[in-house]
Amino acid sequence: CLYKPENNFWDQKGLLEKAKAGKVWYTLKRDGMAKLIVVDYFGNVQIYSRRARAYHKDEGPKELPDGTLDYSGAIPWSARFPHLIQAVKGLNLPPGTMLAGERVFPRHGKDPKQGWDFFAHIQSITKSRTPQAIADMNTHGHPYFYWWDMPFYSGQDLVRTVNVRTRFDMMKNLWLTNPTD
């Protein structure tokens, strides 16, 4: 699914029974910002927001008086996160593949919340414009992409045709076959 699930386990009708029967799979909830990474049909890797926007709200194409769009000053998300683009290229994914995940930044050091995600850093580099975001990442580090689903692979709609366990196995095999940072 590409939506946030219900957060209260106990209110889910039938879910408790499935859990007792061992038919539920638990994953770690990360505190970051959702992104979709797509290998388009030309083999280019693109990054989109969870609302399928390729640009920061202030850095997208500008509408001209005649109603057309000027892309000359637009800065796509992929320009802000070249380390993610390189990592995805290292997976050797076929065109028509989409990865769903969360951009996260883990806390480090002696912080009492060590091990938790540092959401303020992700929020800062998402809300600021690209030059400031790149400067912040050069100072504080780059976010990771916590890959939690693969809705499409080589143009095939996996969400409708393949169960979650099989998609996770596919992701694991891709990761093990093409290890990347």
Stockholm file with secondary structure:
# STOCKHOLM 1.0

chainA/1-181         CLYKPENNFWDQKGLLEKAKAGKVWYTLKRDGMAKLIVVDYFGNVQIYSRRARAYHKDEGPKELPDGTLDYSGAIPWSARFPHLIQAVKGLNLPPGTMLAGERVFPRHGKDPKQGWDFFAHIQSITKSRTPQAIADMNTHGHPYFYWWDMPFYSGQDLVRTVNVRTRFDMMKNLWLTNPTD
#=GR chainA/1-181 SS CCSCCCSCGGGSTTHHHHHHTTCCCCCCCCCSEEEEEEECTTSCEEEEETTCCSBCTTSSCEECTTSCEECTTCCBHHHHCHHHHHHHHTTTCCSSEEEEEEEECBCCSSCTTTTSBCHHHHHHHHHSCHHHHHHHHHHHCCCEEEEEEEEEETTEEHHHHSCHHHHHHHHHHHHHHSCCC
#=GC SS_cons         CCSCCCSCGGGSTTHHHHHHTTCCCCCCCCCSEEEEEEECTTSCEEEEETTCCSBCTTSSCEECTTSCEECTTCCBHHHHCHHHHHHHHTTTCCSSEEEEEEEECBCCSSCTTTTSBCHHHHHHHHHSCHHHHHHHHHHHCCCEEEEEEEEEETTEEHHHHSCHHHHHHHHHHHHHHSCCC
//
